[in-house]
Amino acid sequence: MDCAQLANVAASGLVALCSIVFAAMYQRHAPWRSTPVGRHIMSFTLAIGAFGAYTVAITFWDHGAPAAVLRAVRTLLLVVISALIIQRTQMVLRAQHAGALHDVGRDRPNPPAG
């Protein structure tokens, strides 16, 4: 394994570890299941962590049946991450639209006189 591969495995392992730590902390301290944003944060964190874990695993099992399974899992993870990004985009658009509706009756500050 050369330096670039070692750095990739180390960084991917760090992503997986940080995702697990975050998910455990979020599970323990936040009511994440009760809101769409909470569920999205947990799902996205776990998907990114699984992608990091995939990179570590494929480095050690890069051929044979385990590699074929891991590559299929990678494809599935990329589809899940894409769906979560679409969900995130919809959530942002809804939040911006709701914010625009709430701002309709508010007084706008006047620009400074100059």
C-alpha positions, 0 to 999 in steps of 0.5 A: 500500500502506497502513501496515497492509499494509506492516506485514503484509508485513514481518512475514510476510516476517520469519516466512518468513526466520526459518523458513528460517534455523531450518530451515537451522540445524536441518538442519545441526546436528541429526539431526532426521530420526531422531525424530518430534519432530525431523520435526515441528519441521522440518515445522511450521517450514517450514509456518509459513514457507510461510504467511508467504511466501504472505502476501508473494506474494499481496500482490504477485500479488493477481489473475489466475492466480497469485492463484488458485494462491496461494489454493489453496496457502494452503488446502493449507497451512492443512490441513497446519498443522491436521494438524501441530497434531493430530500435536502434540496426539497427541505431547503426550498420548503423552508425558504418558501415558508420563510418568505410567507412569514416575511410578507407582513413584516416591516422592512428596515429603511436604508440609511439616509445619505 
